[in-house]
Amino acid sequence: MANSYVYPGAADTYVPSLSSDLVIEFSRNPNKFPLVEYIDYRIVDKQRGYYVRMLNDNQVRIVGDNDNTWADAADSPIWTDGNDSFTFPQFNCVRRRQPKRIGHLAIDQAGWDIVDQASRFEAMQLMTKRVRRIHETLTTSANWSYGLSGGSSNYATATTAGGGTWASASSSNPYIRASLAYAQIAIEQATFGVVKAGDLCLVMNPNVAKVVATSGEFLDFVKQNPTSIAIWENQPQFRLYGIPENLMGLRVIVDNTVYNSSPPGVAASLNFTLSNSYAVLLSKPRAVTSASASSFSTFSPFLYEDMMVEVYDDPENRRINLYVTENIDDTSNALVAPQTGFLLKIDS
């Protein structure tokens, strides 16, 4: 390698030192991901287990007006339709580990704490993978089936639910409002009125929030609203990409979790983990109370071990071995009560 020689000058003989108080990184604490605002982790002490799911079709049954009439001296009414049906769904936690090796020389020569930084990065990567899996589960229409042989489903396209896509919504065709009302009514019917609008949150990604904010339906509403200046200025209550924090009584959560699908050394390909094609209504964490057990929400991953960070010194190889480990079932098994939520496909 040829050396490049220069004459001594004011800038050429100065050897700069690292400004260790400025390290440019973008890392998010796993507890600060939007996901934790709309799911309810179920802590378990075994990797595998069961829970009870009732069929939920008998407690509001009315077949005839006189099916429980009891005349004097007559035999007490006897039901002929059997007891309430139930099943034992199973959960299976899967252990995953995010490993990292850092050499002693790299640690010694670094001007900042690279072990601490690596633990943040690995935990964030593991959490991002978890969020991506959960969003894929939530946006799979087949997972929203329930009832006998999956005969009922809390899934619909915006056209079926409201008459058209969200992007084509206007003041005369309020497809957004109509489809959200359709979903709320479906949830109320499926839960016998137990879950109400105040128990629900509406989850979407920033691109879907943009669709709502720029739709003719919303813009016409803004024109006629006395708070239009506040909306235009994106004041605190309208900072979700220009839409209010609540739509039709639903708390809006914009999940901006991003993932990079490109391998190392290639230009980043950045996308949101939640699809541009869907909006999801979910009961908020522990919003639904069971009379016989603890409360629950629509999606409840079973968590055996959560983001365990372990650092081991390997003196023989002069390196540090860093591990971040989770043990969780965040598959469709965790969609414990699809009746309490709804999946809307907004672009069809």
Buried (B, 14 or more C-beta within 10 A) or exposed (E): EEEEEEEEEEEEEEEEEEEEEEEEEEEBEBEEBBBBBBBBBBEBEEBEBEBEBEEBBEEEEEEEEEEEEEEEEEEEEEEEEEEEEEEEBEBEBEEBEBEBEBEBEEBEEBEBEBBEBBBBBBBBBBBBBBBBBBBBBBBBBEBBBBBEEEEBBBBBBBBEBBBBBBBBBBBEBBBBBBBBBBBBEBBBEBBEEBBBBEBBBBBBBBBBBBBBBEBBBBBBBBEEEEEEEBBEEBEEEBEBBBBBBBBBEBBBBBBBBBBBEEEEEEEEEEBBBBBBBBBBBBBBBEBBEEEEEEEBBBBBBBBBBBBEBEBEEEEEEEBBBBBBBBBBBBBBBBBBBBBBBBBBBBBE
